[in-house]
Amino acid sequence: MSDHVSRWPERHSLPALPQQRQTGSRSESVELTPEEADAFADLVRHFVDGG
């Protein structure tokens, strides 16, 4: 078995997928309530801490 790992060239799109935007539009974002923001922060801390 070869130790060589082939990587897809940087900044080269896959031919079967359409070009993707780098950032979403305003219509693709949502406002979180303070409770949702706290819950999300707890979830992120759980993953960062290896929980």
mmCIF file of the N, C-alpha and C atoms, coordinates in Angstrom:
data_MODEL
# 
_entry.id   MODEL 
# 
loop_
_atom_site.group_PDB 
_atom_site.id 
_atom_site.type_symbol 
_atom_site.label_atom_id 
_atom_site.label_alt_id 
_atom_site.label_comp_id 
_atom_site.label_asym_id 
_atom_site.label_entity_id 
_atom_site.label_seq_id 
_atom_site.pdbx_PDB_ins_code 
_atom_site.Cartn_x 
_atom_site.Cartn_y 
_atom_site.Cartn_z 
_atom_site.occupancy 
_atom_site.B_iso_or_equiv 
_atom_site.pdbx_formal_charge 
_atom_site.auth_seq_id 
_atom_site.auth_comp_id 
_atom_site.auth_asym_id 
_atom_site.auth_atom_id 
_atom_site.pdbx_PDB_model_num 
ATOM 1   N N  . MET A 1 1  ? 0.842   -1.179 0.000   1.00 0.00 ? 1  MET A N  1 
ATOM 2   C CA . MET A 1 1  ? 0.000   0.000  0.000   1.00 0.00 ? 1  MET A CA 1 
ATOM 3   C C  . MET A 1 1  ? 0.889   1.245  0.000   1.00 0.00 ? 1  MET A C  1 
ATOM 4   N N  . SER A 1 2  ? 0.535   2.233  -0.786  1.00 0.00 ? 2  SER A N  1 
ATOM 5   C CA . SER A 1 2  ? 1.331   3.448  -0.905  1.00 0.00 ? 2  SER A CA 1 
ATOM 6   C C  . SER A 1 2  ? 1.023   4.432  0.211   1.00 0.00 ? 2  SER A C  1 
ATOM 7   N N  . ASP A 1 3  ? 2.062   5.142  0.652   1.00 0.00 ? 3  ASP A N  1 
ATOM 8   C CA . ASP A 1 3  ? 1.872   6.183  1.660   1.00 0.00 ? 3  ASP A CA 1 
ATOM 9   C C  . ASP A 1 3  ? 1.460   7.509  1.022   1.00 0.00 ? 3  ASP A C  1 
ATOM 10  N N  . HIS A 1 4  ? 1.449   7.546  -0.304  1.00 0.00 ? 4  HIS A N  1 
ATOM 11  C CA . HIS A 1 4  ? 1.095   8.780  -1.009  1.00 0.00 ? 4  HIS A CA 1 
ATOM 12  C C  . HIS A 1 4  ? -0.406  9.033  -0.896  1.00 0.00 ? 4  HIS A C  1 
ATOM 13  N N  . VAL A 1 5  ? -0.752  10.268 -0.522  1.00 0.00 ? 5  VAL A N  1 
ATOM 14  C CA . VAL A 1 5  ? -2.158  10.652 -0.434  1.00 0.00 ? 5  VAL A CA 1 
ATOM 15  C C  . VAL A 1 5  ? -2.402  11.746 -1.452  1.00 0.00 ? 5  VAL A C  1 
ATOM 16  N N  . SER A 1 6  ? -3.313  11.496 -2.369  1.00 0.00 ? 6  SER A N  1 
ATOM 17  C CA . SER A 1 6  ? -3.634  12.487 -3.385  1.00 0.00 ? 6  SER A CA 1 
ATOM 18  C C  . SER A 1 6  ? -4.660  13.463 -2.828  1.00 0.00 ? 6  SER A C  1 
ATOM 19  N N  . ARG A 1 7  ? -4.409  14.765 -3.023  1.00 0.00 ? 7  ARG A N  1 
ATOM 20  C CA . ARG A 1 7  ? -5.338  15.797 -2.572  1.00 0.00 ? 7  ARG A CA 1 
ATOM 21  C C  . ARG A 1 7  ? -5.919  16.510 -3.779  1.00 0.00 ? 7  ARG A C  1 
ATOM 22  N N  . TRP A 1 8  ? -7.184  16.878 -3.664  1.00 0.00 ? 8  TRP A N  1 
ATOM 23  C CA . TRP A 1 8  ? -7.801  17.675 -4.713  1.00 0.00 ? 8  TRP A CA 1 
ATOM 24  C C  . TRP A 1 8  ? -7.143  19.049 -4.692  1.00 0.00 ? 8  TRP A C  1 
ATOM 25  N N  . PRO A 1 9  ? -6.784  19.614 -5.831  1.00 0.00 ? 9  PRO A N  1 
ATOM 26  C CA . PRO A 1 9  ? -6.090  20.906 -5.850  1.00 0.00 ? 9  PRO A CA 1 
ATOM 27  C C  . PRO A 1 9  ? -6.877  21.993 -5.122  1.00 0.00 ? 9  PRO A C  1 
ATOM 28  N N  . GLU A 1 10 ? -6.158  22.828 -4.372  1.00 0.00 ? 10 GLU A N  1 
ATOM 29  C CA . GLU A 1 10 ? -6.777  23.945 -3.670  1.00 0.00 ? 10 GLU A CA 1 
ATOM 30  C C  . GLU A 1 10 ? -7.514  24.841 -4.665  1.00 0.00 ? 10 GLU A C  1 
ATOM 31  N N  . ARG A 1 11 ? -8.647  25.370 -4.250  1.00 0.00 ? 11 ARG A N  1 
ATOM 32  C CA . ARG A 1 11 ? -9.455  26.296 -5.051  1.00 0.00 ? 11 ARG A CA 1 
ATOM 33  C C  . ARG A 1 11 ? -9.911  25.686 -6.363  1.00 0.00 ? 11 ARG A C  1 
ATOM 34  N N  . HIS A 1 12 ? -9.987  24.393 -6.464  1.00 0.00 ? 12 HIS A N  1 
ATOM 35  C CA . HIS A 1 12 ? -10.462 23.736 -7.670  1.00 0.00 ? 12 HIS A CA 1 
ATOM 36  C C  . HIS A 1 12 ? -11.807 23.101 -7.338  1.00 0.00 ? 12 HIS A C  1 
ATOM 37  N N  . SER A 1 13 ? -12.850 23.527 -8.028  1.00 0.00 ? 13 SER A N  1 
ATOM 38  C CA . SER A 1 13 ? -14.173 23.015 -7.711  1.00 0.00 ? 13 SER A CA 1 
ATOM 39  C C  . SER A 1 13 ? -14.362 21.613 -8.290  1.00 0.00 ? 13 SER A C  1 
ATOM 40  N N  . LEU A 1 14 ? -15.247 20.864 -7.660  1.00 0.00 ? 14 LEU A N  1 
ATOM 41  C CA . LEU A 1 14 ? -15.593 19.550 -8.187  1.00 0.00 ? 14 LEU A CA 1 
ATOM 42  C C  . LEU A 1 14 ? -16.505 19.749 -9.393  1.00 0.00 ? 14 LEU A C  1 
ATOM 43  N N  . PRO A 1 15 ? -16.272 19.047 -10.470 1.00 0.00 ? 15 PRO A N  1 
ATOM 44  C CA . PRO A 1 15 ? -17.038 19.289 -11.689 1.00 0.00 ? 15 PRO A CA 1 
ATOM 45  C C  . PRO A 1 15 ? -18.541 18.995 -11.544 1.00 0.00 ? 15 PRO A C  1 
ATOM 46  N N  . ALA A 1 16 ? -18.943 18.146 -10.626 1.00 0.00 ? 16 ALA A N  1 
ATOM 47  C CA . ALA A 1 16 ? -20.351 17.792 -10.489 1.00 0.00 ? 16 ALA A CA 1 
ATOM 48  C C  . ALA A 1 16 ? -21.115 18.719 -9.560  1.00 0.00 ? 16 ALA A C  1 
ATOM 49  N N  . LEU A 1 17 ? -20.417 19.632 -8.879  1.00 0.00 ? 17 LEU A N  1 
ATOM 50  C CA . LEU A 1 17 ? -21.070 20.530 -7.934  1.00 0.00 ? 17 LEU A CA 1 
ATOM 51  C C  . LEU A 1 17 ? -21.049 21.960 -8.456  1.00 0.00 ? 17 LEU A C  1 
ATOM 52  N N  . PRO A 1 18 ? -22.158 22.696 -8.287  1.00 0.00 ? 18 PRO A N  1 
ATOM 53  C CA . PRO A 1 18 ? -22.152 24.096 -8.719  1.00 0.00 ? 18 PRO A CA 1 
ATOM 54  C C  . PRO A 1 18 ? -21.241 24.927 -7.830  1.00 0.00 ? 18 PRO A C  1 
ATOM 55  N N  . GLN A 1 19 ? -20.788 26.058 -8.339  1.00 0.00 ? 19 GLN A N  1 
ATOM 56  C CA . GLN A 1 19 ? -19.942 26.961 -7.570  1.00 0.00 ? 19 GLN A CA 1 
ATOM 57  C C  . GLN A 1 19 ? -20.700 27.431 -6.334  1.00 0.00 ? 19 GLN A C  1 
ATOM 58  N N  . GLN A 1 20 ? -20.061 27.423 -5.186  1.00 0.00 ? 20 GLN A N  1 
ATOM 59  C CA . GLN A 1 20 ? -20.693 27.808 -3.931  1.00 0.00 ? 20 GLN A CA 1 
ATOM 60  C C  . GLN A 1 20 ? -20.281 29.221 -3.552  1.00 0.00 ? 20 GLN A C  1 
ATOM 61  N N  . ARG A 1 21 ? -21.223 29.970 -2.944  1.00 0.00 ? 21 ARG A N  1 
ATOM 62  C CA . ARG A 1 21 ? -20.894 31.296 -2.430  1.00 0.00 ? 21 ARG A CA 1 
ATOM 63  C C  . ARG A 1 21 ? -20.046 31.126 -1.176  1.00 0.00 ? 21 ARG A C  1 
ATOM 64  N N  . GLN A 1 22 ? -19.179 32.092 -0.929  1.00 0.00 ? 22 GLN A N  1 
ATOM 65  C CA . GLN A 1 22 ? -18.328 32.046 0.256   1.00 0.00 ? 22 GLN A CA 1 
ATOM 66  C C  . GLN A 1 22 ? -19.091 32.432 1.510   1.00 0.00 ? 22 GLN A C  1 
ATOM 67  N N  . THR A 1 23 ? -20.088 33.296 1.382   1.00 0.00 ? 23 THR A N  1 
ATOM 68  C CA . THR A 1 23 ? -20.882 33.716 2.527   1.00 0.00 ? 23 THR A CA 1 
ATOM 69  C C  . THR A 1 23 ? -22.350 33.676 2.153   1.00 0.00 ? 23 THR A C  1 
ATOM 70  N N  . GLY A 1 24 ? -23.191 33.481 3.148   1.00 0.00 ? 24 GLY A N  1 
ATOM 71  C CA . GLY A 1 24 ? -24.620 33.461 2.903   1.00 0.00 ? 24 GLY A CA 1 
ATOM 72  C C  . GLY A 1 24 ? -25.185 34.864 2.810   1.00 0.00 ? 24 GLY A C  1 
ATOM 73  N N  . SER A 1 25 ? -26.339 34.958 2.207   1.00 0.00 ? 25 SER A N  1 
ATOM 74  C CA . SER A 1 25 ? -27.004 36.251 2.146   1.00 0.00 ? 25 SER A CA 1 
ATOM 75  C C  . SER A 1 25 ? -27.743 36.502 3.453   1.00 0.00 ? 25 SER A C  1 
ATOM 76  N N  . ARG A 1 26 ? -28.216 37.716 3.635   1.00 0.00 ? 26 ARG A N  1 
ATOM 77  C CA . ARG A 1 26 ? -28.939 38.076 4.852   1.00 0.00 ? 26 ARG A CA 1 
ATOM 78  C C  . ARG A 1 26 ? -30.159 37.176 5.037   1.00 0.00 ? 26 ARG A C  1 
ATOM 79  N N  . SER A 1 27 ? -30.812 36.770 3.951   1.00 0.00 ? 27 SER A N  1 
ATOM 80  C CA . SER A 1 27 ? -32.013 35.931 4.056   1.00 0.00 ? 27 SER A CA 1 
ATOM 81  C C  . SER A 1 27 ? -31.685 34.524 4.562   1.00 0.00 ? 27 SER A C  1 
ATOM 82  N N  . GLU A 1 28 ? -30.409 34.155 4.574   1.00 0.00 ? 28 GLU A N  1 
ATOM 83  C CA . GLU A 1 28 ? -30.006 32.832 5.050   1.00 0.00 ? 28 GLU A CA 1 
ATOM 84  C C  . GLU A 1 28 ? -29.540 32.856 6.497   1.00 0.00 ? 28 GLU A C  1 
ATOM 85  N N  . SER A 1 29 ? -29.761 33.945 7.197   1.00 0.00 ? 29 SER A N  1 
ATOM 86  C CA . SER A 1 29 ? -29.358 34.017 8.586   1.00 0.00 ? 29 SER A CA 1 
ATOM 87  C C  . SER A 1 29 ? -30.600 34.134 9.469   1.00 0.00 ? 29 SER A C  1 
ATOM 88  N N  . VAL A 1 30 ? -30.437 33.801 10.720  1.00 0.00 ? 30 VAL A N  1 
ATOM 89  C CA . VAL A 1 30 ? -31.543 33.888 11.678  1.00 0.00 ? 30 VAL A CA 1 
ATOM 90  C C  . VAL A 1 30 ? -31.059 34.600 12.927  1.00 0.00 ? 30 VAL A C  1 
ATOM 91  N N  . GLU A 1 31 ? -31.967 35.258 13.589  1.00 0.00 ? 31 GLU A N  1 
ATOM 92  C CA . GLU A 1 31 ? -31.671 35.890 14.868  1.00 0.00 ? 31 GLU A CA 1 
ATOM 93  C C  . GLU A 1 31 ? -31.973 34.877 15.969  1.00 0.00 ? 31 GLU A C  1 
ATOM 94  N N  . LEU A 1 32 ? -31.057 34.729 16.922  1.00 0.00 ? 32 LEU A N  1 
ATOM 95  C CA . LEU A 1 32 ? -31.278 33.831 18.047  1.00 0.00 ? 32 LEU A CA 1 
ATOM 96  C C  . LEU A 1 32 ? -31.807 34.608 19.240  1.00 0.00 ? 32 LEU A C  1 
ATOM 97  N N  . THR A 1 33 ? -32.692 33.959 19.962  1.00 0.00 ? 33 THR A N  1 
ATOM 98  C CA . THR A 1 33 ? -33.130 34.557 21.226  1.00 0.00 ? 33 THR A CA 1 
ATOM 99  C C  . THR A 1 33 ? -31.974 34.427 22.204  1.00 0.00 ? 33 THR A C  1 
ATOM 100 N N  . PRO A 1 34 ? -31.977 35.185 23.293  1.00 0.00 ? 34 PRO A N  1 
ATOM 101 C CA . PRO A 1 34 ? -30.915 35.038 24.297  1.00 0.00 ? 34 PRO A CA 1 
ATOM 102 C C  . PRO A 1 34 ? -30.814 33.597 24.817  1.00 0.00 ? 34 PRO A C  1 
ATOM 103 N N  . GLU A 1 35 ? -31.945 32.928 24.971  1.00 0.00 ? 35 GLU A N  1 
ATOM 104 C CA . GLU A 1 35 ? -31.934 31.535 25.451  1.00 0.00 ? 35 GLU A CA 1 
ATOM 105 C C  . GLU A 1 35 ? -31.292 30.611 24.420  1.00 0.00 ? 35 GLU A C  1 
ATOM 106 N N  . GLU A 1 36 ? -31.598 30.828 23.138  1.00 0.00 ? 36 GLU A N  1 
ATOM 107 C CA . GLU A 1 36 ? -30.996 30.011 22.082  1.00 0.00 ? 36 GLU A CA 1 
ATOM 108 C C  . GLU A 1 36 ? -29.492 30.269 21.995  1.00 0.00 ? 36 GLU A C  1 
ATOM 109 N N  . ALA A 1 37 ? -29.092 31.520 22.125  1.00 0.00 ? 37 ALA A N  1 
ATOM 110 C CA . ALA A 1 37 ? -27.668 31.854 22.086  1.00 0.00 ? 37 ALA A CA 1 
ATOM 111 C C  . ALA A 1 37 ? -26.924 31.193 23.238  1.00 0.00 ? 37 ALA A C  1 
ATOM 112 N N  . ASP A 1 38 ? -27.525 31.189 24.436  1.00 0.00 ? 38 ASP A N  1 
ATOM 113 C CA . ASP A 1 38 ? -26.903 30.522 25.587  1.00 0.00 ? 38 ASP A CA 1 
ATOM 114 C C  . ASP A 1 38 ? -26.798 29.022 25.350  1.00 0.00 ? 38 ASP A C  1 
ATOM 115 N N  . ALA A 1 39 ? -27.866 28.417 24.820  1.00 0.00 ? 39 ALA A N  1 
ATOM 116 C CA . ALA A 1 39 ? -27.852 26.980 24.549  1.00 0.00 ? 39 ALA A CA 1 
ATOM 117 C C  . ALA A 1 39 ? -26.784 26.644 23.512  1.00 0.00 ? 39 ALA A C  1 
ATOM 118 N N  . PHE A 1 40 ? -26.653 27.477 22.489  1.00 0.00 ? 40 PHE A N  1 
ATOM 119 C CA . PHE A 1 40 ? -25.634 27.249 21.464  1.00 0.00 ? 40 PHE A CA 1 
ATOM 120 C C  . PHE A 1 40 ? -24.241 27.367 22.063  1.00 0.00 ? 40 PHE A C  1 
ATOM 121 N N  . ALA A 1 41 ? -24.033 28.369 22.907  1.00 0.00 ? 41 ALA A N  1 
ATOM 122 C CA . ALA A 1 41 ? -22.735 28.547 23.553  1.00 0.00 ? 41 ALA A CA 1 
ATOM 123 C C  . ALA A 1 41 ? -22.402 27.334 24.421  1.00 0.00 ? 41 ALA A C  1 
ATOM 124 N N  . ASP A 1 42 ? -23.388 26.798 25.131  1.00 0.00 ? 42 ASP A N  1 
ATOM 125 C CA . ASP A 1 42 ? -23.171 25.593 25.937  1.00 0.00 ? 42 ASP A CA 1 
ATOM 126 C C  . ASP A 1 42 ? -22.790 24.409 25.051  1.00 0.00 ? 42 ASP A C  1 
ATOM 127 N N  . LEU A 1 43 ? -23.453 24.277 23.903  1.00 0.00 ? 43 LEU A N  1 
ATOM 128 C CA . LEU A 1 43 ? -23.148 23.187 22.979  1.00 0.00 ? 43 LEU A CA 1 
ATOM 129 C C  . LEU A 1 43 ? -21.724 23.304 22.449  1.00 0.00 ? 43 LEU A C  1 
ATOM 130 N N  . VAL A 1 44 ? -21.331 24.514 22.080  1.00 0.00 ? 44 VAL A N  1 
ATOM 131 C CA . VAL A 1 44 ? -19.964 24.731 21.581  1.00 0.00 ? 44 VAL A CA 1 
ATOM 132 C C  . VAL A 1 44 ? -18.955 24.401 22.673  1.00 0.00 ? 44 VAL A C  1 
ATOM 133 N N  . ARG A 1 45 ? -19.198 24.859 23.887  1.00 0.00 ? 45 ARG A N  1 
ATOM 134 C CA . ARG A 1 45 ? -18.282 24.535 24.993  1.00 0.00 ? 45 ARG A CA 1 
ATOM 135 C C  . ARG A 1 45 ? -18.177 23.030 25.200  1.00 0.00 ? 45 ARG A C  1 
ATOM 136 N N  . HIS A 1 46 ? -19.297 22.332 25.055  1.00 0.00 ? 46 HIS A N  1 
ATOM 137 C CA . HIS A 1 46 ? -19.302 20.873 25.216  1.00 0.00 ? 46 HIS A CA 1 
ATOM 138 C C  . HIS A 1 46 ? -18.359 20.216 24.198  1.00 0.00 ? 46 HIS A C  1 
ATOM 139 N N  . PHE A 1 47 ? -18.433 20.666 22.946  1.00 0.00 ? 47 PHE A N  1 
ATOM 140 C CA . PHE A 1 47 ? -17.572 20.086 21.914  1.00 0.00 ? 47 PHE A CA 1 
ATOM 141 C C  . PHE A 1 47 ? -16.124 20.513 22.076  1.00 0.00 ? 47 PHE A C  1 
ATOM 142 N N  . VAL A 1 48 ? -15.878 21.756 22.458  1.00 0.00 ? 48 VAL A N  1 
ATOM 143 C CA . VAL A 1 48 ? -14.508 22.246 22.641  1.00 0.00 ? 48 VAL A CA 1 
ATOM 144 C C  . VAL A 1 48 ? -13.832 21.509 23.802  1.00 0.00 ? 48 VAL A C  1 
ATOM 145 N N  . ASP A 1 49 ? -14.580 21.261 24.855  1.00 0.00 ? 49 ASP A N  1 
ATOM 146 C CA . ASP A 1 49 ? -14.044 20.585 26.024  1.00 0.00 ? 49 ASP A CA 1 
ATOM 147 C C  . ASP A 1 49 ? -13.912 19.077 25.827  1.00 0.00 ? 49 ASP A C  1 
ATOM 148 N N  . GLY A 1 50 ? -14.353 18.574 24.673  1.00 0.00 ? 50 GLY A N  1 
ATOM 149 C CA . GLY A 1 50 ? -14.253 17.142 24.385  1.00 0.00 ? 50 GLY A CA 1 
ATOM 150 C C  . GLY A 1 50 ? -15.330 16.322 25.067  1.00 0.00 ? 50 GLY A C  1 
ATOM 151 N N  . GLY A 1 51 ? -16.383 16.978 25.502  1.00 0.00 ? 51 GLY A N  1 
ATOM 152 C CA . GLY A 1 51 ? -17.450 16.417 26.275  1.00 0.00 ? 51 GLY A CA 1 
ATOM 153 C C  . GLY A 1 51 ? -18.171 15.279 25.804  1.00 0.00 ? 51 GLY A C  1 
# 
